[in-house]
Amino acid sequence: MQAAEIRLLHETLLASAERVPEREAVVAGAERLTYAQLRERALRLARALQELGVGRGDRVAIYMDNSAGAATAIYAAVLAGGVFVVVNAQTKEDKLLYVLDDCEAAVLLTEGSLTRTAAAAAAAAPSVKAVIAAAAPEGVEGVLDLEDVVASAAPEPRPAGTIPLDLAALIYTSGSTGFPKGVMMTHGNMVFAAGSIAQYLRLGADERILGVLPLAFDYGLYQLLMAVLRGGTLVLERSFAFPAQTVKRVQEEEITVFPGVPTVYATLLSMRRGMDFELGSVRRVTNTAAALPATFHAEMRRIFPNALIFAMYGLTECKRVCYLEPELLERKPTSVGRAIPGTETMVLREDGTPVEPGETGILHVRGPHVMVGYWRKPEQTAEMIVPGPLPGERMLCTQDHFTVDEEGFLYFVGRTDDIIKTRGEKVSPIEVENAIFDVDGVKEAAVVGVPDDVLGEAIRAFVVLDDGAELTDQEVIAACRTRLENFMVPGEVVFLDALPTTATGKVRRKSLLESAG
């Protein structure tokens, strides 16, 4: 199967297995699967899912750590004609049950120590017909053994009749109500997005991509999708909880692509001040989820001396919006670039007209990667999917504030809920955080607005210092005064040992607001 013929997500696996059957596809711990092995396991598991009643469009929940089993399950689900739903392994029983009920999952796949939680949640979810577990502990009833299921299945699934408009995945993302929303992504959405990103990252067929972010997080998931699309190798780590172990893994496995988020890079930079290391095999470094402080760039080049550094912005509702060519990083250090190949972006005022350079507006996105909508949430879908410039067209309203410069480069100002309104002015937390990052000794920073009777909102900064660094709140505030307009200077600085983050490395601003209480 030629790349030009690929229209469905699982066709990337079939094509790479035909082209490079003996190349490693997934490395996870001691387990190493070639493309031929990954294809065979996925085909057999797909048939087993069909025998358990999974049909076209049925949801298959995958509650696993980053593992070869999770990668296999993702492709098996779509080969069977189903829709995969990856649930973070850190998810507790009540939230897992919510997801199972919300998407009406037909089958739940799990493994090891997660099996008890999975079985308990599935028992309370009427839609779940079967729970399949790898290496399940003894004493858990009503669970099928994954190896037995795969071994007894026919070597390939029945044709499912899938077309590119069919759903491939529901990707659950945090909701303003506290309940996650299922982002509906079709095969066409995901094949296009993976191809566009692989194109601008200039990925070759011999890449060895690090997977340290959860497969439940679209940034982590697409490392798998791009590796398989190109016929490269994905090296999975369960988390970034042990940074020194990850550094060693990168060196041993000769990783060429290092995807991370600012908290990951802040940790690496802090580590390097105590131990001298470099990751010379890495040729591509990518960042998303939050802005990468410009103050990180020089030291990151010392850690990754041979790498191109890509600053990017995206959201689950369309996967990726824009990227900055690495050759422009020094000239436009705070920009997140321009639209990814095959798409278009617009920064619009409330009346729908384009902003002038330097004026803040809301970012809108056009392209084949824009989600169908939120699973069974038409009202929330209508807030994000709006009429486009052409008759009958739909486009994504990101609800995020941006500016654009004279050359068309985009600059992230803040998410609608994050913008601080103080003294009659609107303040971007990103701009204040960048000023704080300029202060020697600062490892991490996050800024929020807290209610204030006089100001509307007062600016509060939360700061994590490098090991051994000493700073007072007044020193941070004084440094901000030299860099920012008066109304943007934090009125208070709180020092923390660590910022609260999600499993994907995003700062939990809501938790900071609650602590500011």
C-alpha positions, -999 to 999 in steps of 0.1 A, spaced: 0 0 0 15 34 -11 14 64 12 -9 82 -13 -35 54 -9 -37 57 29 -71 70 40 -77 51 72 -57 52 104 -49 15 105 -37 15 69 -5 32 81 3 1 101 -4 -23 73 17 -2 49 47 0 72 45 -37 81 46 -45 44 75 -21 38 97 -27 68 84 -58 86 115 -65 107 121 -29 119 112 -22 155 78 -5 157 74 -2 195 99 -5 223 84 -5 258 106 -16 287 120 -50 278 94 -56 251 103 -49 215 78 -54 187 86 -54 151 61 -41 125 53 -77 115 46 -86 151 26 -55 158 5 -61 127 -1 -98 136 -12 -90 172 -34 -61 161 -51 -82 134 -58 -110 159 -70 -87 186 -93 -70 161 -109 -103 152 -113 -111 189 -130 -78 195 -154 -85 166 -162 -119 181 -171 -101 213 -196 -80 195 -176 -49 185 -190 -35 153 -185 -5 131 -185 27 153 -186 8 186 -163 23 213 -133 3 227 -119 18 259 -81 13 265 -71 17 302 -34 10 301 0 24 308 22 35 279 30 0 267 32 -22 236 -2 -36 246 -18 -1 245 -3 5 210 -16 -28 198 -51 -21 212 -53 12 195 -48 -3 160 -69 -34 168 -99 -12 177 -98 6 143 -91 -26 124 -122 -40 139 -142 -10 127 -144 5 162 -135 38 179 -107 38 204 -109 57 237 -76 58 256 -80 65 293 -50 77 313 -37 50 336 -38 75 365 -76 78 362 -95 67 393 -125 44 393 -152 71 394 -138 90 364 -132 58 345 -168 49 351 -179 83 338 -160 78 306 -173 43 301 -208 54 306 -205 86 285 -191 69 254 -210 36 260 -179 15 256 -185 -20 244 -152 -35 255 -126 -24 281 -89 -34 276 -66 -31 306 -35 -46 322 -17 -56 354 -24 -36 385 -51 -15 367 -73 -46 363 -91 -44 396 -101 -7 390 -111 -16 355 -132 -45 365 -150 -26 392 -158 3 369 -169 -20 341 -192 -39 365 -211 -6 370 -212 3 333 -241 -14 315 -227 -10 280 -194 -30 287 -197 -65 273 -163 -77 282 -131 -67 301 -98 -80 286 -67 -78 307 -30 -85 301 -11 -100 331 -41 -96 354 -35 -103 391 -51 -134 406 -86 -132 421 -102 -107 397 -134 -123 384 -151 -118 350 -119 -108 332 -107 -124 299 -70 -130 295 -55 -110 267 -30 -137 255 -57 -164 255 -81 -141 235 -54 -132 209 -41 -168 206 -76 -182 199 -86 -155 174 -85 -159 136 -55 -142 120 -74 -113 106 -107 -94 112 -137 -94 90 -140 -63 67 -156 -35 86 -165 -12 58 -148 18 74 -145 50 54 -125 82 62 -156 100 76 -161 73 103 -149 81 138 -115 66 147 -111 80 183 -128 98 211 -101 118 229 -113 130 263 -102 165 274 -109 185 305 -142 203 306 -152 236 323 -179 217 342 -154 193 357 -165 165 334 -143 156 305 -156 160 269 -150 134 242 -135 150 211 -147 132 180 -119 126 155 -125 108 122 -100 86 103 -97 115 78 -89 140 106 -62 119 121 -45 107 90 -43 143 77 -30 157 111 -4 130 114 8 135 78 9 173 81 28 173 114 53 147 101 58 169 70 67 201 88 88 182 114 107 168 84 105 133 98 123 105 80 117 67 80 145 60 105 132 81 134 133 68 169 107 88 188 104 91 225 70 86 240 71 99 276 37 116 275 5 95 281 -11 79 250 -43 93 264 -30 128 257 -32 136 220 4 149 220 15 115 233 -9 96 210 4 113 178 40 102 185 27 67 179 7 76 149 36 95 133 61 67 141 39 42 124 31 65 95 68 69 87 78 34 96 99 46 125 103 34 161 84 46 192 102 41 225 77 43 252 83 53 288 55 52 314 61 88 325 87 114 332 87 107 369 123 96 369 141 121 346 176 106 350 162 73 338 146 90 308 179 107 299 197 73 301 169 58 279 173 85 253 211 79 251 208 41 250 180 40 224 196 68 203 164 88 203 161 112 174 128 130 182 122 144 217 86 156 223 81 175 256 63 202 275 78 232 294 78 213 327 98 185 311 124 210 297 125 230 330 134 197 348 161 188 322 176 223 325 177 221 363 193 186 361 220 198 338 232 224 364 240 195 387 253 170 361 269 174 327 250 156 300 239 161 264 215 142 241 234 143 209 213 118 190 182 140 191 175 158 158 141 172 166 128 188 198 92 197 200 72 217 225 35 223 230 8 224 258 22 257 270 46 284 258 83 276 259 101 305 277 126 322 255 151 320 284 152 282 279 165 283 243 202 287 249 206 260 275 183 237 255 208 240 226 235 227 250 214 197 260 203 190 224 234 203 204 223 187 171 185 193 173 161 216 156 137 231 182 101 235 172 77 257 191 41 248 185 6 254 196 -25 232 194 -56 220 211 -73 186 211 -102 199 190 -79 200 159 -47 184 172 -23 211 160 -28 246 148 6 261 141 44 258 144 75 280 142 102 270 118 133 263 140 154 286 119 132 315 130 134 307 168 159 335 175 142 361 154 107 354 167 114 338 201 78 343 215 59 333 184 42 300 178 45 304 141 20 299 113 -6 274 102 5 238 97 6 226 61 -29 223 44 -47 245 69 -55 282 75 -57 304 106 -75 337 113 -74 360 143 -108 377 144 -125 404 165 -159 397 181 -176 410 150 -158 385 128 -134 409 111 -97 403 110 -75 421 136 -47 445 128 -11 435 136 -6 436 173 -43 437 181 -57 409 202 -85 387 189 -97 351 189 -79 324 169 -100 305 143 -89 274 124 -98 259 90 -87 225 78 -93 188 74 -81 182 110 -110 201 128 -130 178 150 -166 166 142 -176 179 176 -179 169 212 -195 135 218 -232 140 225 -226 176 236 -243 197 209 -244 230 229 -207 229 237 -199 219 201 -218 249 189 -195 272 209 -164 258 192 -176 249 157 -189 280 140 -198 291 104 -167 296 82 -160 322 55 -174 301 28 -211 291 24 -220 260 45 -184 257 59 -175 250 95 -144 262 113 -130 259 148 -132 289 172 -104 281 196 -117 306 223 -80 315 228 -66 350 225 -39 357 200 -21 385 182 -6 384 147 24 404 134 29 421 100 44 389 86 14 367 97 32 350 126 9 341 156 15 349 193 -4 332 220 -18 357 246 -39 334 268 -69 312 270 -102 330 275 -105 318 311 -68 326 319 -68 363 309 -65 386 339 -86 417 341 -70 442 364 -73 480 367 -94 480 336 -67 463 316 -64 428 302 -32 410 311 -17 379 295 -3 356 322 21 343 296 37 378 293 41 381 330 55 345 333 81 352 306 93 383 326 97 361 357 116 334 337 141 361 329 151 363 366 182 343 375 173 314 398 137 308 385 129 273 374 92 275 369 65 302 371 27 305 368 6 336 371 -32 338 380 -57 365 387 -73 365 422 -105 384 431 -98 420 444 -124 445 455 -104 474 442 -85 460 412 -111 436 399 -84 409 399 -49 411 415 -20 394 399 -4 366 419 27 347 408 37 313 419 74 306 415 96 275 418 133 282 423 163 262 410 180 240 436 202 262 457 188 295 444 177 322 468 152 349 459 127 370 479 93 380 467 104 416 466 133 407 444 110 390 419 85 419 420 114 444 415 127 425 385 92 425 370 90 462 374 120 466 351 104 444 324 66 451 326 41 480 327 30 488 362 -5 472 358 12 439 348 35 436 378 25 409 403 13 422 437 23 390 454 48 362 448 43 328 464 72 303 464 64 266 459 85 234 458 66 224 426 37 237 405 6 215 404 5 198 370 -17 174 350 -4 141 338 4 158 306 26 185 322 1 214 320 0 237 350 -32 233 370 -42 270 372 -74 260 388 -55 244 417 -34 276 421 -66 297 422 -81 274 448 -49 277 469 -51 315 465 -86 312 478 
